[in-house]
Amino acid sequence: MDHVSLSDVLIVLPLLPTFPIAVTWWLPWEKWIPWRRISKLFLGPYALYGGFVLYHYGMPTWSIVAATMVGLVVTVAGIIQRVREDAR
């Protein structure tokens, strides 16, 4: 069994709140999550961090690329939305 270091625990700790959502995303009671009210400028970097965690733990390349691409797209969409709101 591999040794789990403190840095491994600290790296995965910020993602712990997403584990119940990731496991039960298909269940009907997950509809209560207000996805439209959560800032894209929060979700995008959070997904990018998820890509880093996947990379750190040696997960498959497709999952790292998927998380990173989602993070980039959502972050850019959030920046565009913020610029448009500030222009008004």
Number of C-alpha atoms within 10 A of each C-alpha: 3 4 6 8 8 8 9 13 10 10 15 16 10 13 14 9 9 10 10 10 13 9 9 11 12 10 9 8 9 12 10 7 10 8 10 7 7 10 14 21 17 13 17 24 17 20 22 23 19 22 22 18 19 19 15 13 11 10 12 10 11 9 14 19 16 14 20 22 16 18 24 16 15 22 22 15 15 18 15 12 15 14 11 10 9 8 7 5
